[in-house]
Amino acid sequence: MRAHPLEQLGAYLLLSLGAIVMVLPFLYMISTAFKPQAFVLELPPRLIPQPPTFDNFLQAWRSNSFGRYFGNSLAVALCTTALSVLLSAMLAYAFAEFEFPGKGVVFYALLVTLMIPSLMLIIPQFLLIKALGLRNTLTGLVVMYTASSLALNTFLLRGFFEDLPRELAEAALIDGGGYWTIFWRLALPLVAPALATAAIFTFLYSWDEFTLALTLIDDASKRTLPVAIATFHGAHLTQWGLVFAASLIAVGPVILVFVLLQRYIVRGLTSGAVRG
């Protein structure tokens, strides 16, 4: 049944208003990042800076060891993504292909962890990392981020593995291939879009995470980018052009990954989560 034209117009206006509310702060951040300090707080504010400048970006990158923090975040995000996708793919394949006692209980227990607020786990995670001797290390962050992302990635990938034709695995077994060969040479290539989806979610999470990084890392040289931005803001409280330029540098890789691979996110949610 087709909606009334007035209802469609109202829906479009409401959606447009919501889009403006969401996009306007980001546009203001971009505008301020390209403004000289003398024009940051001018009234009325100009959305298009005149003249635009790249000095804020150069100064932000060179100050407060910003490049080191960027490298720390990139290393943590890449290692977490690779490790989490690999482990969750193994888990998902096991849940999809094998029957074993307690399979349903274990899988739904894994899903229950998605319902627990992350802040409730800060103290147990801190004590665990301290007991493992990984506190104040980037390795500790990789371990915690990987563990935190396994449940969601396993849930997404399981649906894809269940949709694979079982005849392929049976044919491989007849030809003498084992399950390990089937997993690496048949299953993983066929679910490449799902792996990309899990990789995107994991990268975005590990790149943006703040609370665990702030709790587990004390050494200033090992800070990740979100923590560095907070510290950067404190060191340059009145220089909003520098602060916004640093924030724009930090959010750049996230936007790039999302724009280039957003179709995989949609396919992963519809094909994996819904049917899984």
Secondary structure, 3 states (H helix, E strand, C coil): CCCCHHHHHHHHHHHHHHHHHHHHHHHHHHHHHCCCHHHCCCCCCCCCCCCCCCHHHHHHHHCCCHHHHHHHHHHHHHHHHHHHHHHHHHHHHHHHHCCCCCHHHHHHHHHHHHHCCHHHHHHHHHHHHHHCCCCCCHHHHHHHHHHHHHHHHHHHHHHHHHHCCHHHHHHHHHCCCCHHHHHHHHHHHHCHHHHHHHHHHHHHHHHHCCHHHHHHCCCHHHCCHHHHHHHHHHHCCCCHHHHHHHHHHHHHHHHHHHHHHHHHHHHHHHHHHCCC
